[in-house]
């Protein structure tokens, strides 16, 4: 079993969250472990249900309009 506390940068993926706020859009890029993404069939499930993310991240789902894994951005 791998110790996720010492996870290499290559084991993390950039995820872009896009929010609507008063008619304007803004995005935030977060780093999510590949293991977290692998545990969930959909990205939205990982954002809503994963304990690793829930303990470190608040997502306002009423304002979230898009979320996707970004392959070409550094984490």
C-alpha positions as CSV (number, residue, x, y, z in Angstrom):
1,X,0.0,0.0,0.0
2,X,1.3,3.4,-0.9
3,X,1.6,6.2,1.6
4,X,-0.4,9.0,0.1
5,X,1.1,11.6,2.5
6,X,4.4,11.2,0.5
7,X,2.7,11.2,-2.9
8,X,4.9,12.2,-5.9
9,X,3.8,15.2,-8.0
10,X,3.2,12.7,-10.9
11,X,0.5,11.0,-8.9
12,X,-1.6,14.2,-8.8
13,X,-3.8,15.6,-11.6
14,X,-4.8,19.2,-12.3
15,X,-8.6,19.7,-12.1
16,X,-10.1,22.9,-13.3
17,X,-13.3,24.0,-11.6
18,X,-15.4,26.8,-13.3
19,X,-17.8,28.8,-11.2
20,X,-20.5,31.4,-12.1
21,X,-20.6,34.4,-9.8
22,X,-23.1,37.2,-10.4
23,X,-22.9,36.8,-14.2
24,X,-19.1,36.4,-14.3
25,X,-17.2,33.2,-14.6
26,X,-13.9,32.3,-12.9
27,X,-11.9,29.2,-12.6
28,X,-9.7,27.5,-10.0
29,X,-7.2,24.8,-10.7
30,X,-6.8,22.2,-7.9
31,X,-4.5,19.2,-7.5
32,X,-6.3,15.9,-6.9
33,X,-4.6,12.6,-6.4
34,X,-4.9,10.1,-9.2
35,X,-6.0,7.5,-6.7
36,X,-9.0,9.7,-5.8
37,X,-10.0,10.1,-9.4
38,X,-9.6,6.3,-9.9
39,X,-11.9,5.6,-6.9
40,X,-14.9,7.4,-8.5
41,X,-16.5,6.8,-11.9
42,X,-17.3,10.5,-12.4
43,X,-15.3,13.6,-11.3
44,X,-18.4,15.2,-9.7
45,X,-18.7,12.1,-7.4
46,X,-15.1,12.6,-6.3
47,X,-15.8,16.3,-5.5
48,X,-18.9,15.5,-3.6
49,X,-18.1,12.2,-1.8
50,X,-14.3,11.7,-1.4
51,X,-13.1,12.2,2.2
52,X,-9.6,13.3,1.0
53,X,-11.2,16.2,-0.8
54,X,-13.9,17.0,1.6
55,X,-11.4,17.5,4.4
56,X,-9.4,20.1,2.4
57,X,-11.7,21.7,-0.1
58,X,-15.1,23.5,-0.1
59,X,-16.9,23.5,-3.4
60,X,-20.1,25.6,-3.8
61,X,-22.0,23.2,-6.0
62,X,-24.7,25.8,-6.7
63,X,-22.1,27.9,-8.5
64,X,-20.1,25.2,-10.1
65,X,-20.8,25.0,-13.8
66,X,-17.9,22.8,-15.0
67,X,-15.2,20.6,-13.8
68,X,-12.6,18.7,-15.8
69,X,-9.2,17.1,-15.6
70,X,-6.6,19.2,-17.3
71,X,-3.9,17.2,-18.9
72,X,-1.5,19.9,-19.9
73,X,-1.4,22.1,-16.7
74,X,1.2,21.6,-13.9
75,X,-0.2,20.7,-10.5
